[in-house]
Amino acid sequence: MANAMREARANFTHQQKLDRRRFLAGLGAGAASLLIPCDGAAAEEGARPEFKTDHSRLQERYDAALSTLKTNTLNVYRFPNPVLIDGASYRGVWLEAEPQVGQVYGLYEPAIARANHEVFFDLQRDDGYLPCWVRFQAVGQGQIQMVVPIAATALEVFKASGDEAFLHKAYGACGRWDDFLMRYRNTRGTGLCEAFCTFDTGHDNSPRWKGLPNECPNNDARICPKVDVLPFLAPDLSATVYGGRVALAKMARLLGRGGEAAQWEEKAASIQKAIIDRLYDPNDACFYDLDAKNQFVRIRGDALTRVLGEHVVGQDIFDQVYARQIHNPQAFWAPYPLPSIALDDPVFVRPIPVNSWGGASQALTALRAPRWLEHYGKPVDLAHMMSQWIQALLAGPGFLQQLDPLTGEFTPAGGGYSPAALVMVDYTWRLHGVRTEADKLEWNCRVPEGASHTRFSLPLKGGAAELSHGPDSSELFLKTKKLLTVKGTARIVTDAKGKALRIVGIGPDTTQVGLLWPNRKTKSLQIEPNQVVQL
């Protein structure tokens, strides 16, 4: 990108304001009525989402998860505001995890959603490098370690808060980060993002990196170790760059910078094509690293899910990958999805050690899964995965990092791991609660197994959305007004005012669903798994 453009981004001050109408147009019709301000206030000062159930173990673990997250909200090196750290033995924030961790937690603590991004933005180097981690006493610079694009989660934080100054800061910082990656991680001139070491992809103890360095020489992420197979052209890191550019294009449009948006879109399309052309093997329906000798590193690992996480492929390639790999019970669709190495890959590491991306199903992978399983139209399979993880968390000793994909048993280690606690919270709401999705409300009418009465309340501007589950039906309320009674398992999608727009099949089998409106109007229909019916 031209120097003038970079300088304009860097010097754009917080005092510059956007036209409010352009803001709302970019967010989507009705979005303003759903925004929760960044100080956490909603209908009343300090309002927070609430979940209450007569399932005592579910309530206890849910409350414990929130307590864990509160305990893990601490200060780190050279940053003035509290952040949500990784927890357990990871005493700090990591670029691969904590921006998304903060964004998900933003439902409860919007200030943390912002802080978990600004800790990286504020400590960005002049050359554009974002710290790979920030601990209590140091800042890491020995790798790039990214997964979910920080630009993508920053955009979601903006949509939830409407904070214009934050959008300016995020756009500038993420643009400079992309510049850094193309300057120092494109040494082979392919336009793809290169992996130099194990920690670049966060794949500790993975056979993907067996015998290769963990960090870059001299603690400098700009330097590739002198190993003949390095650098790798990495499908997951390249997908992260792609997702970041998609988000940067959307940011640019919100900022009224149509020319820059078009440039980001062009760059996104270029790396997307390169990922598919160079790193996808249609014979295996899998994405692989391409080493410096132009040989595929044929290890089927969760890098594949990270490509899907950024929606790099269209539905046609996704369907191939899904059938051959993801939904294959011999590969990734284990009893407790998703293992970090395919079950039938000969390099799967057993017995499973601590902190192993060599086979264990990781809480971070679980936290990322809704970003792509919903996008590609698989809410039923996502529901199965979420139910399995919730059952494992209810049976387990605490919030631990990883579990055995065959048994659901967590690897003994230090408890208090924030991503696992967030899986407990996020999955509970996605399975049974009411959520905002863009400018819509998503009501998941599914009674928790073992519960007879459950209530979810989500604060919105001017009131709350409440979803109550009884023994045989669910009731939807918006700002105390009853919208609908639903019998059967289904997702109801409404607009911001509560008008029912569509129904989605989220049960594993064909389901009979009955709808009853307050005016006594009724509707009965059969809905198939994953089917969408307009109302």
Number of C-alpha atoms within 10 A of each C-alpha: 12 6 8 9 12 15 12 11 18 16 11 13 12 12 8 10 11 13 11 11 9 13 19 16 13 17 19 13 14 16 22 19 14 25 20 23 16 20 13 20 17 22 17 14 9 12 16 20 17 13 21 16 19 14 15 12 13 22 16 12 21 24 16 18 24 18 13 21 22 13 14 21 17 15 16 22 14 15 16 10 16 16 26 26 29 25 25 17 12 14 17 24 28 24 24 23 25 28 31 27 27 31 27 23 24 22 21 19 20 22 22 25 30 25 22 29 27 21 26 26 21 15 17 17 15 9 11 20 25 27 24 21 23 23 18 15 10 12 19 16 21 22 29 30 24 21 26 26 26 30 29 23 24 30 22 19 27 23 24 24 24 22 14 20 16 18 23 22 21 27 23 21 26 25 21 23 23 21 17 18 22 17 14 15 24 17 15 13 10 14 19 29 29 28 27 30 26 23 22 24 20 20 22 18 19 21 20 22 17 11 8 15 16 20 21 22 17 11 12 14 26 20 16 21 19 12 11 9 16 18 24 23 29 23 29 30 26 27 30 25 29 29 24 27 27 22 26 28 24 25 26 20 18 21 21 16 13 15 12 19 22 15 16 24 18 15 17 22 15 14 21 23 14 16 26 17 10 18 21 20 14 12 6 14 18 23 28 27 25 22 18 15 11 12 12 18 15 15 20 25 30 25 25 22 25 24 26 23 26 24 20 24 19 10 14 9 15 17 16 15 22 20 12 17 22 24 17 15 16 14 20 29 21 22 17 25 29 29 29 27 28 26 24 12 16 10 17 22 19 11 9 16 16 17 16 23 25 25 30 32 28 25 24 19 20 23 22 20 20 21 15 19 19 15 14 18 14 17 25 20 19 22 21 18 21 25 18 16 24 21 15 18 24 18 14 17 12 21 28 24 29 30 28 22 22 15 11 22 16 23 18 15 17 15 17 24 25 33 32 28 30 25 26 28 21 20 22 19 18 19 23 25 28 26 21 20 12 19 20 22 23 22 26 25 27 23 22 20 10 12 15 14 18 21 19 22 20 24 25 24 16 11 16 23 25 25 26 23 26 16 12 13 19 26 19 24 17 21 17 11 13 16 20 23 21 24 20 19 26 25 24 25 24 20 19 21 15 19 15 18 14 15 22 22 25 28 23 15 13 15 17 15 18 17 18 16 14 11 8 9 9 12 12 12 10 13 21 17 18 21 17 16 15 9 12
